[in-house]
Amino acid sequence: MLSPADSLAPEWLVEPVDANDLPTAVWPASTARDAHGVIQIGGVAATDLVHAYGTPLLVIDEDEVRARARAFRQSFDRAAADHGTTAQVYYAGKALLTTTIARWIIDEGLRVDVCTGGELEVALAAGVAPASLGFHGNNKSVAELERAVEVGIGTIIVDSAIEIERLSAITARTEATQRVLVRVISGVHAETHDFLATAHEDQKFGFPLPEAEQAVARIREIPGLEFAGLHCHIGSQIFGVAGFRESASRVLELHAALLESGPVPQLNLGGGFGIAYTSVDDPTPIETLAGEIVTAVAEGCAARGISIPALSFEPGRAIVGTAGVTLYEVGTTKDVALESGATRRYISVDGGMSDNARPALYGAQFSARLASRVGVGSPQLSRVVGKHCESGDIVVDHEFLPVDVTPGDLLAVPATGAYCAPLASNYNHVPRPPIVAVRDGRSTVIVRGETIADVLSRDAGIDAPEAHR
């Protein structure tokens, strides 16, 4: 029989035997507790990191990023070779893009996908060869397109008829030739375990399949544009390959039709591969994803009597997500009695929705562990919340943590490498935290943290913001 406290736990949350354990799927492979019970990442103790850089702090395990990037490249290379074609892997920079991370990615043989002029400039500043870049976005400005063409970007993924005409004008004026993919809406949308297939999908990206053929015909008329193939993306945080299989089948119908009037060298099936955020998440192994997706494309091509094209994929979260761990300091704890008779425990930390907006935006679930020591006592169902003046400022909605968590303790929230720092804000005028890379017992700042002076520097009504610290 459930106790009142148990009734607050969602069905998926399993009470651990030990609230200090570290489920391997959720944490970087290097994570462990040292002899004092302190969590170490990349051989560096959480307490040492906090002493050096403060909290909140986003820690990125370099070896984890590199290993995952390498695994994607090698897995898709092998799968493509098995079917007589090639594969390119682009890191989706929107997940987390810094010059340092871009250099790791290029070192591991991947390319980089950007979706704004700002991301383009970060990649260029990192020394990424323009030919190794893909440029996404549903509303690229004329200035962004001009810059991309100017630097010789490898591929622009066109998203609308207006964008085609903008590129036509730019290439005519500059006498450049620009390689483009056409983004299509396959009518397949996938999230985690499930996917939905419809005739039409209501979204802002890409051309519906019936309109894409006209877009390709227009591109083929323009001397400055080189049609390189099709692109589609079916969603995010996807487990399994059923959605990819269905989407590929639909896009290959268009691919086959387009071959009648010219070459279609490439098919980009996007990304969206899921990771574990909690101990019950079971993401599909990279090797399985690569093998089954490429096999599905090969079978679809064989059924239509066409050659398999060169393939491209765009993992982002699946490369950097599990590599990130955010460290917080506990400020207060309180037990709130509810009408049901249950008591909910609130643990407040010194960050929140300004450094991780995903729970507030998407209802995303995260895990947490006591990082500065081993907790004593039975696991207690807790809610970790931030410091912001917002009831929805929840960092971890449901988690079993040691009953003795107290102010001054450090909490670690894993799987925060993707879409946390990029979505960070200065809500309530809170400075954004630093990002620190760890490897082989050493730590390095890769993005400096903001100060209050930095935040106030944009306020034109302040004469000397540096005086406010």
C-alpha positions in Angstrom: 0.0 0.0 0.0 1.4 3.4 -1.0 2.2 6.0 1.7 1.0 9.6 1.1 4.5 10.5 0.1 4.7 7.7 -2.4 1.5 9.0 -4.1 3.4 12.0 -5.2 5.9 10.0 -7.3 5.2 9.5 -11.0 4.8 5.8 -12.1 8.1 5.8 -14.0 10.2 6.9 -11.0 11.7 4.0 -9.2 13.0 4.5 -5.7 16.6 3.5 -5.6 18.1 1.2 -3.1 20.8 3.8 -2.6 20.1 7.4 -3.3 23.8 8.0 -3.8 24.2 5.6 -6.8 25.1 7.0 -10.3 23.1 5.3 -13.1 25.6 4.8 -15.9 23.3 5.8 -18.8 22.7 9.2 -17.3 26.2 10.3 -16.4 29.5 10.8 -18.4 31.5 7.5 -18.4 34.2 9.1 -16.2 31.8 9.9 -13.3 32.6 8.3 -10.0 32.7 9.0 -6.3 36.1 9.4 -4.7 37.1 8.1 -1.3 35.3 11.0 0.4 32.1 10.4 -1.5 32.5 13.4 -3.7 31.4 13.1 -7.3 34.3 13.3 -9.8 33.9 14.1 -13.5 36.8 13.7 -15.8 39.0 13.1 -12.8 38.1 16.4 -11.1 36.2 16.6 -7.9 33.0 18.6 -7.8 34.1 20.4 -4.7 37.3 21.5 -6.4 35.4 22.7 -9.4 33.1 24.7 -7.3 35.9 26.1 -5.2 37.6 27.3 -8.4 34.6 28.5 -10.4 31.6 28.8 -8.1 28.0 27.7 -8.7 26.0 27.3 -10.8 28.5 25.6 -13.0 28.1 23.6 -16.3 30.8 21.0 -16.5 31.5 19.3 -19.9 33.4 16.1 -20.1 35.7 16.4 -23.1 36.3 12.7 -23.5 32.6 12.0 -23.4 31.9 14.5 -26.3 34.8 13.1 -28.3 33.8 9.4 -27.7 30.2 10.0 -28.7 31.2 12.0 -31.8 33.6 9.3 -32.8 31.0 6.6 -32.3 28.5 8.3 -34.5 31.1 8.8 -37.3 32.4 5.3 -37.2 28.9 3.7 -36.9 27.5 5.6 -39.8 30.7 5.1 -41.9 30.4 1.3 -41.3 26.7 1.1 -42.0 27.0 3.2 -45.2 30.0 1.1 -46.4 28.0 -2.1 -45.9 25.5 -0.8 -48.5 27.9 0.7 -50.9 27.5 4.4 -50.1 29.1 7.0 -47.8 27.8 9.0 -44.8 28.6 12.4 -43.4 27.8 13.3 -39.8 27.2 16.9 -38.9 27.2 18.0 -35.3 24.0 20.1 -34.6 25.6 23.1 -33.1 22.3 24.5 -31.7 22.7 21.8 -28.9 25.8 23.6 -27.5 28.3 25.5 -29.6 31.5 27.0 -28.4 34.8 27.4 -30.3 36.4 24.7 -28.1 33.6 22.2 -28.7 33.6 22.9 -32.4 37.3 22.1 -32.5 36.7 18.8 -30.7 34.1 17.9 -33.2 36.2 18.7 -36.2 39.1 16.7 -34.6 36.8 13.7 -34.5 36.1 13.9 -38.2 32.6 15.4 -38.1 31.2 18.5 -39.8 29.1 21.2 -38.1 25.6 22.4 -38.6 24.6 26.0 -37.8 21.3 27.7 -37.9 22.0 31.5 -37.4 24.6 34.0 -38.4 25.8 34.0 -34.8 26.4 30.2 -34.8 28.1 30.6 -38.2 30.6 33.1 -36.8 31.3 30.9 -33.8 32.2 28.0 -36.1 34.3 30.2 -38.3 36.1 31.6 -35.2 36.9 28.0 -34.2 38.6 27.5 -37.5 36.0 25.2 -39.0 36.5 25.0 -42.8 33.4 26.7 -44.4 33.1 23.7 -46.7 32.4 21.5 -43.6 29.4 23.6 -42.5 25.7 23.3 -43.2 23.4 26.2 -42.7 19.8 25.7 -41.5 17.0 28.0 -40.6 13.5 29.0 -41.7 14.2 32.7 -41.8 17.8 33.3 -42.8 18.2 37.0 -43.5 19.7 38.3 -46.7 22.7 39.4 -44.7 23.2 35.9 -43.3 22.9 34.3 -46.7 25.3 36.8 -48.2 27.8 36.0 -45.4 27.4 32.3 -45.9 27.9 32.5 -49.7 30.8 34.9 -49.2 32.8 32.5 -46.9 32.0 29.5 -49.2 29.8 27.5 -46.9 29.4 23.9 -47.9 25.7 23.6 -47.9 22.6 25.8 -47.3 19.4 24.0 -46.5 16.7 26.0 -48.2 13.5 26.3 -46.4 11.1 28.5 -48.5 10.5 29.8 -52.0 11.5 33.2 -50.8 14.9 31.9 -49.7 15.5 30.4 -53.1 15.0 33.7 -54.8 17.2 35.5 -52.2 20.0 33.0 -53.0 19.4 33.5 -56.7 19.9 37.2 -56.5 23.0 36.8 -54.3 24.7 34.3 -56.5 23.9 36.3 -59.6 25.4 39.4 -58.1 28.5 37.7 -56.7 29.0 35.1 -59.6 29.2 32.4 -56.9 27.8 28.9 -57.1 26.1 27.7 -53.9 25.3 24.1 -53.1 21.8 23.6 -51.5 19.6 21.0 -50.0 15.8 21.3 -50.0 14.2 20.7 -46.6 11.0 18.7 -46.9 8.1 17.9 -44.5 7.7 14.1 -44.6 4.5 14.1 -42.5 6.3 12.0 -39.8 6.8 13.4 -36.4 8.5 11.4 -33.7 9.0 12.0 -30.0 10.7 9.5 -27.7 9.0 6.1 -28.1 6.2 7.1 -30.4 5.8 8.6 -33.9 2.9 10.1 -35.8 2.5 9.7 -39.5 0.0 12.0 -41.3 -0.5 13.4 -44.8 0.3 16.9 -43.7 2.3 18.1 -40.7 1.7 21.6 -39.3 5.2 23.1 -38.7 7.2 26.1 -39.8 10.1 24.2 -41.4 10.5 23.0 -44.9 8.3 22.3 -48.0 5.4 19.9 -47.9 6.2 16.9 -50.2 3.8 18.0 -53.0 5.5 21.4 -53.2 9.1 20.3 -52.9 9.3 19.1 -56.5 8.4 22.6 -57.7 11.1 24.0 -55.4 13.7 21.7 -56.8 12.7 22.5 -60.4 13.2 26.2 -59.6 16.6 25.6 -58.1 17.7 23.7 -61.2 16.8 26.7 -63.3 19.1 29.0 -61.4 22.7 29.0 -62.7 24.2 29.9 -59.3 22.5 27.1 -57.4 23.6 23.5 -57.3 20.8 21.1 -56.2 22.5 18.6 -53.9 19.6 16.6 -52.5 16.8 16.5 -49.9 16.7 17.0 -46.1 14.2 16.1 -43.5 14.0 16.1 -39.7 11.3 14.3 -37.8 11.7 15.4 -34.2 13.8 15.3 -31.0 14.7 12.9 -28.3 13.7 9.9 -30.4 14.1 6.3 -29.2 14.0 3.5 -31.8 14.1 3.7 -35.6 10.4 3.3 -36.7 9.9 7.0 -37.3 13.1 7.3 -39.3 12.1 4.3 -41.4 8.7 5.7 -42.3 10.1 9.1 -43.0 12.8 7.8 -45.3 10.2 5.8 -47.2 8.2 8.9 -47.9 11.1 11.1 -48.9 12.5 8.3 -51.2 9.3 8.5 -53.2 10.2 12.2 -53.9 13.8 11.3 -54.4 13.0 8.7 -57.1 10.7 11.2 -58.9 13.4 13.9 -58.9 15.9 11.4 -60.5 13.8 11.4 -63.7 14.9 15.0 -64.4 18.4 15.2 -62.9 20.8 13.9 -60.2 19.9 13.8 -56.5 23.3 13.1 -54.9 22.5 13.3 -51.2 19.8 12.5 -48.6 20.0 14.1 -45.1 17.8 12.4 -42.5 18.5 14.9 -39.8 19.0 14.0 -36.1 16.9 13.9 -33.0 18.5 10.8 -31.5 17.5 10.5 -27.8 19.6 10.2 -24.6 18.9 9.1 -21.0 17.8 11.9 -18.7 16.5 9.5 -16.0 17.4 5.9 -14.9 14.4 4.5 -16.7 15.2 6.0 -20.1 16.5 3.5 -22.6 18.0 5.2 -25.7 18.8 3.1 -28.8 22.5 2.4 -29.0 24.3 4.4 -31.7 25.5 1.3 -33.6 21.9 0.0 -33.8 20.6 3.3 -35.0 23.1 3.6 -37.7 22.7 0.0 -38.9 18.9 0.0 -39.0 18.4 3.4 -40.5 20.9 2.9 -43.3 19.5 -0.5 -44.0 16.0 1.0 -44.2 17.2 3.5 -46.8 19.0 0.8 -48.8 15.8 -1.4 -48.8 13.7 1.6 -49.8 16.1 2.3 -52.7 16.2 -1.3 -53.8 12.4 -1.5 -53.8 12.3 1.5 -56.2 15.1 0.4 -58.4 17.4 3.3 -57.6 20.9 3.7 -56.2 21.4 4.6 -52.6 22.5 8.2 -52.3 25.2 9.6 -50.1 23.7 10.0 -46.6 24.0 12.7 -43.9 22.9 12.9 -40.3 22.8 15.6 -37.7 23.1 14.4 -34.1 23.5 17.1 -31.4 22.0 16.2 -28.1 23.2 12.6 -28.5 26.8 13.9 -28.7 26.9 16.6 -26.0 23.9 16.0 -23.8 25.2 13.3 -21.5 28.6 15.0 -21.4 27.2 17.9 -19.4 26.6 18.0 -15.6 25.4 21.1 -13.8 26.6 21.8 -10.2 24.4 23.8 -7.8 24.7 24.7 -4.1 21.7 24.0 -1.9 20.3 27.2 -0.3 17.2 26.1 1.6 15.1 23.1 2.2 11.5 22.9 3.3 8.7 20.4 3.7 5.3 21.4 2.4 2.2 19.6 3.8 -0.4 18.9 1.1 -4.2 18.4 1.5 -3.8 14.8 0.5 -1.8 14.2 3.6 1.4 13.9 1.7 4.4 16.1 2.3 6.5 17.4 -0.6 10.1 18.2 0.1 11.5 21.3 -1.7 15.3 21.7 -2.2 16.2 25.2 -3.5 19.4 25.7 -5.4 21.3 28.8 -6.6 20.4 28.5 -10.3 17.2 27.4 -12.0 15.3 28.3 -15.1 17.9 30.9 -16.1 20.5 28.2 -16.7 18.1 25.3 -17.6 14.8 26.4 -19.1 13.9 22.9 -20.4 11.7 21.8 -17.5 9.7 25.1 -17.7 9.5 25.0 -21.5 8.9 21.3 -22.2 8.2 19.7 -18.9 11.5 17.9 -19.3 12.5 15.5 -16.6 16.0 15.4 -15.1 17.9 13.5 -12.4 19.9 14.8 -9.5 22.5 13.5 -7.0 24.2 14.8 -3.8 27.6 15.7 -5.2 29.8 16.9 -2.2 29.4 13.8 0.0 27.5 10.6 0.4 24.1 11.1 1.9 22.9 9.2 5.0 19.5 7.8 5.6 16.7 6.5 3.4 15.8 8.1 0.0 13.3 10.9 0.2 11.1 12.0 -2.7 12.1 15.6 -3.4 11.6 18.4 -5.9 14.7 20.5 -6.8 13.7 24.1 -7.5 15.6 27.3 -8.6 15.9 30.7 -7.0 13.7 32.6 -9.5 10.5 34.4 -8.7 8.4 31.9 -10.7 6.4 29.0 -9.5 7.4 27.0 -12.6 11.1 27.4 -11.8 11.7 23.7 -11.3 15.0 22.0 -12.0 14.2 18.4 -11.2 10.5 17.7 -10.7 10.7 14.3 -9.0 13.8 12.7 -7.5 14.7 10.5 -4.6 17.6 12.2 -2.7 19.1 11.4 0.7 17.0 12.6 3.6 19.8 14.6 5.1 20.4 17.0 2.2 21.1 20.4 3.8 22.0 24.0 3.0 25.6 24.2 1.7 25.5 20.7 0.0 26.3 20.5 -3.7 23.8 18.9 -6.1 24.7 17.6 -9.5 22.2 17.4 -12.3 23.4 15.2 -15.2 22.5 15.3 -18.9 22.5 19.1 -19.1 25.0 19.4 -22.0 22.4 20.0 -24.6 20.0 22.9 -24.9 20.6 24.3 -21.4 23.4 26.8 -21.9 22.0 27.8 -25.4 18.6 28.6 -23.8 20.1 30.4 -20.8 18.8 33.9 -19.9 19.3 36.7 -17.5 15.9 36.3 -16.0 15.7 38.2 -12.7 19.0 39.7 -13.7 20.9 36.5 -12.8 24.2 36.2 -14.6 24.7 33.2 -16.8 27.1 30.6 -15.4 30.5 29.6 -16.8 31.1 26.4 -18.9 34.1 24.4 -17.8 35.7 21.4 -19.7 37.2 18.6 -17.7 39.7 15.9 -18.9 42.4 13.8 -17.2 42.1 15.6 -13.9 42.3 19.1 -15.3 39.6 21.8 -15.9 39.5 24.6 -18.3 37.0 27.5 -18.8 35.6 27.4 -22.3 32.9 30.0 -21.7 33.4 32.7 -19.1 30.6 33.2 -16.6 28.9 36.6 -16.5 29.1 39.0 -13.6 26.4 41.4 -12.4 28.5 44.1 -14.1 28.1 42.2 -17.4 24.4 42.0 -17.0 24.1 45.7 -16.1 26.4 46.9 -18.9 23.6 46.8 -21.4 21.4 49.1 -19.4 21.9 52.5 -21.0 20.7 54.3 -17.9 23.7 53.2 -15.8 26.8 55.4 -16.2 29.3 53.0 -14.7 27.9 49.5 -14.3 31.4 48.2 -13.3 30.8 49.9 -10.0 27.9 47.5 -9.3 29.2 44.1 -8.2 
